Amino acid sequence: MQVTALGEVLIDFTPAGSSAAGNVQFEQNPGGAPANVLAALAKLGVETAFIGKVGSDQFGRYLLDTLTGCGIDASGVVLDAEANTTLAFVHLAADGDRTFSFYRNPGADQLLKPEEVNTALIENSKVFHFGSISMTHQPAADATRRALQAAKAGGQLVSFDPNLRPALWDDLERAKEIIREGLAASDIVKLSEEELVFLTDDEQLDRAARRVASEYNIQLLLVTLGEKGCYYLLGDTAGSVPSYKVKAVDTTGAGDSFLGGFLYKLLEDGRALTLWSEEELAAALSFACAMAALVTTKKGAIPAMPSKEEIEALLGS
């Protein structure tokens, strides 16, 4: 494996028009941030593996089939007979931006146990990726910690996207504590601009980013800025990369595909980040921005992941 991720894989119910009676209809799509990152990588030909838990129900089996259909190794996925697969209903604004309603009380993903984590998948990978949603409740929080311990012991590069969803936390101050724990364990971190403000109470982008990177000794900090592109901080070098103008219909999975696109370029290069020039970093992030832009032109996350040829066509335009 080149990348193994742990966390949630769930069903995104995405608006799909109205019925004859005028009621909103929803389409079933596979999602979940860590799984989305792997789907982006798998679409680009990277060998990936997923660790998590789904319900032993029709949704869980659909997600297993989706993962394997994408070429993702799903041997680390556990089926739970006691809890249902987590469901998320996506609500879309006119510009494609989205909010979520979750059905997770508990969801099977919360119930992954430390002893169920297939650490061999992590130890045989180059990169381990995780988020904070797997740390909202026990025992999945300790399962995530076990996976992190395996990654740190094995020398894997650790990638972290907090993917803050306030509705899933009982206490947002606790969310900050958990996210800070994740930051301290990570080499590459992707935050949204809103998450950066949440963590620092500082709306000045560069100052807040430098504070986070310094405090948690982060190699590369990436801050996504929506249609404006992204900010980066590698060592003392900061800058920004613009995005691409597209007609967005659903931004679900955009940040995940951005990170997947960047990790693809990182693995393709093969060198430590400290050896990259600013021009090389900007080119890799431009690729990531193009991938994210394309994802927003279709509904759903995993089904919307573009091919390398589609990304290069947008870059060439």
Number of C-alpha atoms within 10 A of each C-alpha: 16 19 30 31 29 29 28 30 28 27 25 24 21 25 18 12 12 11 10 7 6 8 9 12 12 17 15 16 20 25 26 23 29 28 32 29 31 32 32 32 28 23 19 18 14 21 17 25 28 28 30 30 31 29 23 17 16 11 19 25 15 15 23 23 14 19 24 14 12 19 19 25 21 19 14 19 24 23 20 19 12 12 20 22 28 25 22 21 19 22 16 17 12 9 11 17 16 16 13 18 15 16 15 17 11 14 21 27 30 27 24 29 19 18 10 17 23 20 19 12 24 28 20 16 21 17 22 28 27 28 23 24 28 25 23 17 17 15 16 27 22 17 25 27 17 19 26 23 14 20 26 17 10 14 14 22 17 23 23 24 27 24 20 20 16 12 11 17 15 11 11 15 11 12 22 18 12 17 22 17 14 24 24 14 20 24 20 22 23 26 23 20 19 14 20 20 16 14 17 15 11 14 14 11 14 15 11 17 25 17 14 18 23 12 12 16 16 20 16 20 24 23 23 26 18 18 15 14 21 25 24 22 19 21 16 8 10 16 13 18 20 17 22 19 12 14 13 18 19 26 25 30 27 28 29 29 32 27 30 27 28 22 25 23 20 17 15 10 13 9 10 10 16 10 8 14 11 14 9 13 19 19 14 19 28 23 23 28 31 26 33 32 28 24 30 25 17 19 21 27 28 27 18 24 28 21 17 16 10 14 21 13 11 17 14 7 7
